[in-house]
Amino acid sequence: MAAAHRSINFLVIFILSLFSLALAQDENQFIYHGFSETKLDLDGIAKIHSNGLLQLTNTSELQIGHAFYPFPFKFNISSPQSLSFSTTFVFGIVSKTLNFGGNGMSFFISPSKNMREAVAGSYLGLFNASSNGRPTNHILAVELDTVQSPEFKDINGNHVGVDVNSLKSNESAVATYFSNKEGKNIGLQLAGGDPIQIWIDYNGAEKFLNVTLAPLGIPKPNRPLLSTPIDLSQILLDSMYVGLSASTGTRVSDQYILGWSFNRSGQAQNLDISKLPPSPPPPKNASNKVLDCTTVVSLIATVVVLITIGAAVYIVRKKKYEEVNEDWEKEYGPHRISYKILFKATKGFKDKELIGQGGFGKVYRGALPPSNLQIAVKTVTNDSVGGMRQFVAEIVSMRRLRHRNLVRLLGYCRRKGELLLVYDYMPNGSLDKILYGNLEPNLNWFQRFRIIRGVASGLLYLYEEWEQIVLHRDIKPANVLLDVDLNGKLGDFGLARLYDQGSDPQTTNLVGTIGYLAPELLKTGKATTSTDVFAFGAFMLEVACGRRPMAMEPGEKDLVDWVTDFLKRGAIIDASDPRLEGIYVEEEMELVLKLGLYCSDSNPESRPSVKQVMQYLDGGAMLPNTPPGSIVNEPPDNVVSFHSLVGSSSSYTTATNDSILTAGR
């Protein structure tokens, strides 16, 4: 008998151990196809129906419903690179009124399940008037809002927003989804009653949050509705709860959840549509009444007045905000930013917002509503851009470039005689201005070497790590911008060209800036990755020496010849910028100067690839001891010299006639 008891005890302990192991394996994720057997923590008027449907709110006015996963997740904010999560759920909002809308719902991450102080209506059951906007909230929310709230600067009554500690969204967008089949965005009515699936993915390494929508049954679209930069390590705490919230205002609606999947450390599991409970049918509104004649007459009169006023305003403002938008641009709709928005963002392109000026346009600082995202708007003369259709297609493709050392291209706009390119704003301006400015102290060697390595890393991404090859064609300090931490980001893709991987990346349109143009480019006009490497060589020498690549005074030598003289004397590090006052790592300085000469070799076959450049800078390969022959000796006879092309007195900023942009922001 005792032996039997011991066997039973052992079996119980074994089963409990397996159960504990299963819990440990699933401590970072969960998936619910309906909620009948779940242990969600509910509050407010939230309830679970017998068929597994989770109902967050009903037709009562000014009510709140919450559903929490009962246990907190460890978000490990001390390691931002690994701070990632993914979630997807299926929801339905069934409006009970003639007008769509009943406030809305949200997915949120909170340090506590105590939401007793939150209020209904426009606060979505997340905040109240006094708590809204507090940094100590530590709340991230993705709102699905069906009412436009002017106090929070909502864009309309059918939008998705990313909220941080406040109902004033960091970024928001009208509810649409991208059709992979049709290749365009299609509108969605959040409160239309039909079930909709949402995907929310955060990448801690890239610090980007993506939000994607689609009607239930349609696969996840290739393009997200929202893609916004955000560093959650500065917002979340180490231990956080995940939940769903909904609220009603004076407009009421039933708000349902059919299924929910979450993963703290990877991609959330896909929901099986066949396992979801049935969504509630749209209600039969028996209370709708026919409008009486007085109401109809008043409505018609109001519409006539509004149309008259609107027509007058349109006629007055048409020219002010007029754009060029051809039929072939329809597929690029999500990538266009309206001129009206840019006009307001830059305060009417006022001179006080001007931060740069080149031969083909100006650059203005601005702030995009409603997120207040800081931007730089570059104006380009349309006449200077050949093949506008191909150019816009490539601009749209480059909008998808994502690398920490590349300035993000946000979109474009076209006006008569003018193209506008919109970039992230870099608060410290261009490397060129700091390198040659009178700022004290100037950039130290640690900062300069980090900038050089960062730009090389960005070029490697453009050549080998993205889906296409991108030739930049205008690498120079004026086009390297510095963020708040003085990290270098290669920008100004106005001259860049795209090529498929495995193809021959060449172009015959001579563009760029004198001093950075490879000899063979001047002779043939064919740009390649090797001609970009030549420009990067001039860039490295310029950053290390603090001198322009072209001679500035009669009798001076060009930078390559000047550094070569130091190399011949066996004292190459003496070519370093005197403003560094000898404070640098000698091995790094010598490496950068010699590598700059190798990249500046007049023979393209002798130049290293960008991959080799990165290996040298990272210490993964040793630079050859023998200097390139065409640097130490005279260039070959068939190479066209810079001075024979532009004259010995040409200045640094001289550019070829086909160059689009020769001065950076």
PyMOL commands that set and color helices and strands:
alter all, ss='L'
color gray80, all
select helices_A, chain A and resi 2-25+80-82+121-123+135-137+150-152+232-234+273-275+293-317+327-335+339-345+351-353+382-384+388-398+431-436+445-465+477-479+493-495+519-524+529-545+559-568+572-575+578-580+586-599+604-606+610-618+629-632+642-646
alter helices_A, ss='H'
color red, helices_A
select strands_A, chain A and resi 29-33+41-44+47-48+54-57+64-68+73-74+85-95+104-110+140-145+159-164+171-174+176-179+184-187+196-203+208-215+226-229+239-247+253-263+354-358+361-368+373-381+409-415+418-424+468-471+480-482+488-490+497-500
alter strands_A, ss='S'
color yellow, strands_A
deselect
rebuild
show_as cartoon
